[in-house]
Amino acid sequence: DGVRYDRSGEVAQAGFDAKAQAEWLYEFYEEQTTHREKDISDLKKILLMVPMLHQGGFEKVCVRTARLLKDSDDSIDVKILIFNDEDIAYDTTGLDVINIDIKSRPGKIGKIMNVIKRVQKVRSFKKMYGNHITYSFGITANLVNVLSREQDKIWVGIRGFTDLYSRTLSLFCKKADLVVC
């Protein structure tokens, strides 16, 4: 009938908007760091991982989360790691974006090779950066995140029905320290 209903208010009230999620993430992170004996400055390194930053929901949430965390506490060092910087649609001004420059490849063998290359580069970056939390968005980034585990906590973002029916969902849930829906 052509009538559109805006249910964004209901979604926000249920706690599923980007600002509420970033605030929860910040509070959870603060709670976790108070239980540690390490130097707090070493614990405030967060790596957000997303395949690309072109149009999409989890890409938008990634950038907004980075901005909210960065703006909420100057001592948090937030970096966004992407696999490819083609067609960036979001404003990343003032954000630290690391591009590992491994583009998607067609075919099963190409995809397998990409995962291996990405895991190697991300693992190397995690060793160098020494982050405390790596929070990934989307199936591809989640896979690379859990397979590149170092000393970091692994958080994976699961969204919608696409991710719920993914064959890799059980791997994410078993290997992740936290699954964020």
N, C-alpha and C positions, 0 to 999 in steps of 0.2 A: 503494500500500500504506500510505499515511499516514506513512511514515517521513521525517523531515526531516534533512538532513545540514547541519551547520554547517561551511562552508568558509572562514569569515572568517580563520582562521589562515593558510591557504594564500595568500589574497589579501594579507594583511599581510606575509607573508614575501616575496612578490613585489614589495613596495614600493608597493602601491597602497592604502594607508590614508591618511587625512587627515593624521595627524601626520607620517608619513614624507614625504609630498608637501610639507607646509609647511616641514619641515626642509630638504629639497632646494631649495625655492624660496628660502629664506633664504640658504643657502650659495651658490647660484648668483648671487643678487643681490649678496651681499658680494663675490664674485669680480669681478662686472661693475663695481662701484663702485670697486674698487682700481685699475682701469685708466683711470680718468677724472681729468682735471685740475681739474674743477669742485669747488666746496665740497661736501663730503660731505653736509652738511645739506640741500642742494638736491636731492640724488639719492635721498633716502630717503622719497619721497612715492609711495605705492602706492594706486591706486584699483582696488577690486574691484567689478565690475559684474555685476549679476544682475537679471532682470526683476522678481521679487518675492521675498519671504522666507516664503512659505507652503510647507508640506510638500513636500519633494522632495530628491533626492540632491545636485544641484549647489548648491542653496540652503544645505544643511547644510555642504557642503565650503567654500562661500564664508565663512560665519560662523565656522567653525572655523579656516580659514586666517587670517582677520582677527584672531581672538583669539590664535592661536599667534604670528603676526608681532608683534602689539602686545606680548605678554608676553615675547617673546624679546629685544627691543631697544627701549629707551625712545626712541631717536632716530628710529625708523621711524614715520612718520605714515601710518596706514592709514585709508582711508575706504571705506565701502561705498555705492555708488550704485545705487538701485533705481528702477524706472519707476513703481511703484505700491506704496503701503503698506497695501493692504487685506489683512486676514487674516494678519498676521505671526505665524508659528508658532514662531520661534526667539528665544531670549533674546539681545537685542542690548544689554543693559545694559553701559555703559562703552564701547560702540563708536560711532563717528561714522557715522551713516547719513544719507545725503542722498536725499531723495525728489524726483524731478523731476515726479511727479504727472501722468503721461500713461498713462491706462488703456488696456487693449486695446479695439479696436473690431472689429465684425464686418465681413465682406466684404473683397474684395481691395482696393478703393479705400480703405477704412478702415485696413487694415493698411499700405498704402503711405504714407498720410498720417501714420500713427503713426511709421513708420520715419523719415520726413523730420523730423517734429517732435522726435523723440528725438535724432536726429543733431545737429540744431541746438542743442538744450539741452545735450547732452553735450559738444559741441565748445566751446561757451561756457564750460561748467564747467571743462573741461580747460585752457583759456586762463587762466582766473582762478586755478585751483588750482596749475597748473604741475607736474603730477605727472611722475614719471620712467617709471613703468610703469602701464599699464592692463591688468588681467587680467580677462577676461570669462568668464562661465559660462553656457552654453546658446546655442542657435542665435540667438535674438533679440538677446541681449546681444552675441554675437560679431559679428553683422551691424552693429549700431550702433557697436561698438568700432572695427572696421576702417574704417567710413565716416566716423568722426569724428576720425581721426588728426590729432594736432597734433605736438608735439615729443617725445611720449612713445613708449616702446617698447610695442608691441601684443603681448599674449599672449592666446591664446584657448584655452579649455578644451573639448576634444572628449570626449564620453562616449558609450559604447555604440553600438549599431547604428543608432539613430535618427539620430545626428549623422553617422555614416559614410556614410549614404545621402542626406544632405541635398544639395540642388542647390547650396547655397551653400558647401559644404565646400571646393571648389577656390578660391573667393574668399578664405576664411579662411586657407588655407594659403599662398596667394600674397601676401597683404597683411600677414600677421602676422610678427612678428619671432621668435615662438616659439609652437609648438602643443604644449599639454600634454594628454596623454591620461590 
